């Protein structure tokens, strides 16, 4: 039985991911491409549809199950599921509508239409079903993502295609966009105090509450005071003008830090997408029955 909490699901009934892979090892990287495996109580057939996210050389015109109106328009592109507990695909654009399937984290869905009604929805097509997902930006993001998982750091997440990552021993991994000096550093520690808040010469400009896989924390933004300077830290990480931090207490002996060093705010949404996809093997982040 699927227990629905908003448009996240507390039990993931189907999983669309790139391929079966070996158990995660430190720094293991998987390409997310949208066909996949199916888990839990419902087993579906494997996907290989030419209508998936891979190009076939044919041009198709998106169609919507709803009449096009001022609030429902055709749309295109793909969205990747970020929510660690999956994302419900509903028969209609409403939270009370029947759930057809639950797309697993990393699933790639083709966008057919967009509706502004009921808080905003996308009509999407998956390997085996077409329906509606919430347009909540914390649950899915436009574009393709790759998957990172580390048993040593006890963390898994999604990061944008084109980015790279490198381990930074003993307890960090660094993600980098394809150009520029921006970085996102994910670090594990015993307590949040060991992660360090802010940076000398920076002042806080914003603080908002976020929930990362069931754990509540703060997303805090700091800006360098005065003229920008360039300081290179361990692992080639550059202390850019903006420092954005999310620090989480997972239990009495485990904490997680996700710090972004940004020259400007152009990569801020990519940082948020990464944060929204983070999962870890602690009770707060497990689907019911897992």
URDAVEN-V274343 format. One line per field, one symbol per residue. phi: phi as a letter, one per 20 degrees, with the letter a starting at -180 (. if undefined). Layout:
phi->???
This chain:
phi->.eddcmdedebeebcdbfafbfgfcgmfccfecneadccmfdddffebffefeefdndecdfcdfdffcfdccfbbnccdfegfencfddfcfbfeffeebcefgnfddeedbccefmnobdeccdgcbcaccfegfedbbfndcddcbcffelbcadcfgnfcbbfcgebbcddcffbndfbcddcdbfcffffndmbgndcfdbbcecddlndebceddccffmffcdcedgmmfefefdcdccdceeafccccdcdddcfbefdfffffffffefcbecgfddfgnf
